[in-house]
Amino acid sequence: MTKQELIEKMAKDADISKAAADVALHSFIDGIVKTLKKGSKVTMVGFGTFSVGKRAARTGRNPQTGAAIKIKASKAPKFKAGKGFKDAVK
């Protein structure tokens, strides 16, 4: 499903315009991103939890040359599916 298909489904299911569904979806995504940037997590019971994971600095290898390279520490978004979501997909 593409983002546009999701917007169309939201509009149809909620009986709202596609423009309103688009605004709602963008607001939802923006809210999650802003919360994760602050270092907090977003939990939706039955669906899952969005959080930020930390990756330590490490040494890697360039696959072409085999030379050692330093990889900086970073943060990455994570999602853990909730029980209700897992059971619905089975």
Phi and psi restraints in degrees (value plus and minus 20) as a CYANA .aco file:
   2 THR   PHI    -108.8   -68.8
   2 THR   PSI     150.3   190.3
   3 LYS   PHI     -81.4   -41.4
   3 LYS   PSI     -61.3   -21.3
   4 GLN   PHI     -84.6   -44.6
   4 GLN   PSI     -60.3   -20.3
   5 GLU   PHI     -84.6   -44.6
   5 GLU   PSI     -57.6   -17.6
   6 LEU   PHI     -85.2   -45.2
   6 LEU   PSI     -62.0   -22.0
   7 ILE   PHI     -81.3   -41.3
   7 ILE   PSI     -63.6   -23.6
   8 GLU   PHI     -82.4   -42.4
   8 GLU   PSI     -61.2   -21.2
   9 LYS   PHI     -86.2   -46.2
   9 LYS   PSI     -63.2   -23.2
  10 MET   PHI     -80.8   -40.8
  10 MET   PSI     -63.6   -23.6
  11 ALA   PHI     -81.6   -41.6
  11 ALA   PSI     -64.1   -24.1
  12 LYS   PHI     -87.7   -47.7
  12 LYS   PSI     -67.2   -27.2
  13 ASP   PHI     -86.0   -46.0
  13 ASP   PSI     -56.9   -16.9
  14 ALA   PHI    -112.8   -72.8
  14 ALA   PSI     -22.7    17.3
  15 ASP   PHI      35.4    75.4
  15 ASP   PSI      30.0    70.0
  16 ILE   PHI    -148.1  -108.1
  16 ILE   PSI     151.1   191.1
  17 SER   PHI     -93.3   -53.3
  17 SER   PSI     139.9   179.9
  18 LYS   PHI     -83.8   -43.8
  18 LYS   PSI     -54.8   -14.8
  19 ALA   PHI     -82.9   -42.9
  19 ALA   PSI     -62.8   -22.8
  20 ALA   PHI     -86.9   -46.9
  20 ALA   PSI     -59.5   -19.5
  21 ALA   PHI     -85.4   -45.4
  21 ALA   PSI     -58.2   -18.2
  22 ASP   PHI     -83.3   -43.3
  22 ASP   PSI     -64.5   -24.5
  23 VAL   PHI     -82.9   -42.9
  23 VAL   PSI     -62.4   -22.4
  24 ALA   PHI     -83.4   -43.4
  24 ALA   PSI     -64.1   -24.1
  25 LEU   PHI     -85.0   -45.0
  25 LEU   PSI     -64.4   -24.4
  26 HIS   PHI     -83.7   -43.7
  26 HIS   PSI     -57.5   -17.5
  27 SER   PHI     -84.8   -44.8
  27 SER   PSI     -61.9   -21.9
  28 PHE   PHI     -80.4   -40.4
  28 PHE   PSI     -70.0   -30.0
  29 ILE   PHI     -84.3   -44.3
  29 ILE   PSI     -64.2   -24.2
  30 ASP   PHI     -81.8   -41.8
  30 ASP   PSI     -59.8   -19.8
  31 GLY   PHI     -83.0   -43.0
  31 GLY   PSI     -61.8   -21.8
  32 ILE   PHI     -86.0   -46.0
  32 ILE   PSI     -66.2   -26.2
  33 VAL   PHI     -80.8   -40.8
  33 VAL   PSI     -66.7   -26.7
  34 LYS   PHI     -83.1   -43.1
  34 LYS   PSI     -60.0   -20.0
  35 THR   PHI     -86.1   -46.1
  35 THR   PSI     -62.3   -22.3
  36 LEU   PHI     -86.5   -46.5
  36 LEU   PSI     -56.3   -16.3
  37 LYS   PHI     -81.5   -41.5
  37 LYS   PSI     -53.3   -13.3
  38 LYS   PHI     -94.3   -54.3
  38 LYS   PSI     -32.0     8.0
  39 GLY   PHI      76.1   116.1
  39 GLY   PSI     -17.5    22.5
  40 SER   PHI    -110.1   -70.1
  40 SER   PSI     153.9   193.9
  41 LYS   PHI    -139.2   -99.2
  41 LYS   PSI     139.8   179.8
  42 VAL   PHI    -136.0   -96.0
  42 VAL   PSI     100.5   140.5
  43 THR   PHI    -136.9   -96.9
  43 THR   PSI     106.0   146.0
  44 MET   PHI    -139.8   -99.8
  44 MET   PSI      86.1   126.1
  45 VAL   PHI     -75.9   -35.9
  45 VAL   PSI     109.6   149.6
  46 GLY   PHI      69.8   109.8
  46 GLY   PSI     -37.5     2.5
  47 PHE   PHI    -129.0   -89.0
  47 PHE   PSI     -77.7   -37.7
  48 GLY   PHI     140.7   180.7
  48 GLY   PSI    -194.4  -154.4
  49 THR   PHI    -148.9  -108.9
  49 THR   PSI     109.4   149.4
  50 PHE   PHI    -117.5   -77.5
  50 PHE   PSI     114.8   154.8
  51 SER   PHI    -168.6  -128.6
  51 SER   PSI     157.0   197.0
  52 VAL   PHI    -134.6   -94.6
  52 VAL   PSI     107.7   147.7
  53 GLY   PHI    -122.9   -82.9
  53 GLY   PSI     127.0   167.0
  54 LYS   PHI    -124.2   -84.2
  54 LYS   PSI     115.9   155.9
  55 ARG   PHI    -131.7   -91.7
  55 ARG   PSI     106.3   146.3
  56 ALA   PHI     -93.0   -53.0
  56 ALA   PSI     137.5   177.5
  57 ALA   PHI     -85.2   -45.2
  57 ALA   PSI     126.1   166.1
  58 ARG   PHI    -174.7  -134.7
  58 ARG   PSI     150.8   190.8
  59 THR   PHI    -124.6   -84.6
  59 THR   PSI     111.6   151.6
  60 GLY   PHI    -140.9  -100.9
  60 GLY   PSI    -195.3  -155.3
  61 ARG   PHI    -146.9  -106.9
  61 ARG   PSI     118.4   158.4
  62 ASN   PHI     -93.2   -53.2
  62 ASN   PSI      99.4   139.4
  63 PRO   PHI     -84.9   -44.9
  63 PRO   PSI     -44.2    -4.2
  64 GLN   PHI    -101.2   -61.2
  64 GLN   PSI     -61.4   -21.4
  65 THR   PHI    -126.7   -86.7
  65 THR   PSI     -39.6     0.4
  66 GLY   PHI      61.4   101.4
  66 GLY   PSI     -18.6    21.4
  67 ALA   PHI     -91.3   -51.3
  67 ALA   PSI     123.6   163.6
  68 ALA   PHI     -93.5   -53.5
  68 ALA   PSI     118.4   158.4
  69 ILE   PHI    -152.3  -112.3
  69 ILE   PSI     131.0   171.0
  70 LYS   PHI    -112.4   -72.4
  70 LYS   PSI     110.7   150.7
  71 ILE   PHI    -129.1   -89.1
  71 ILE   PSI     103.7   143.7
  72 LYS   PHI     -89.1   -49.1
  72 LYS   PSI     137.0   177.0
  73 ALA   PHI     -84.8   -44.8
  73 ALA   PSI     127.7   167.7
  74 SER   PHI    -171.4  -131.4
  74 SER   PSI     152.7   192.7
  75 LYS   PHI    -138.2   -98.2
  75 LYS   PSI     126.6   166.6
  76 ALA   PHI    -160.5  -120.5
  76 ALA   PSI     119.4   159.4
  77 PRO   PHI     -89.8   -49.8
  77 PRO   PSI     125.2   165.2
  78 LYS   PHI    -149.9  -109.9
  78 LYS   PSI     134.2   174.2
  79 PHE   PHI    -155.8  -115.8
  79 PHE   PSI     109.7   149.7
  80 LYS   PHI    -138.0   -98.0
  80 LYS   PSI      98.3   138.3
  81 ALA   PHI     -87.8   -47.8
  81 ALA   PSI     121.3   161.3
  82 GLY   PHI    -102.7   -62.7
  82 GLY   PSI     146.9   186.9
  83 LYS   PHI     -79.0   -39.0
  83 LYS   PSI     -64.3   -24.3
  84 GLY   PHI     -80.5   -40.5
  84 GLY   PSI     -61.1   -21.1
  85 PHE   PHI     -87.3   -47.3
  85 PHE   PSI     -65.4   -25.4
  86 LYS   PHI     -80.2   -40.2
  86 LYS   PSI     -65.3   -25.3
  87 ASP   PHI     -86.6   -46.6
  87 ASP   PSI     -53.7   -13.7
  88 ALA   PHI     -90.3   -50.3
  88 ALA   PSI     -48.9    -8.9
  89 VAL   PHI    -104.4   -64.4
  89 VAL   PSI     -43.5    -3.5
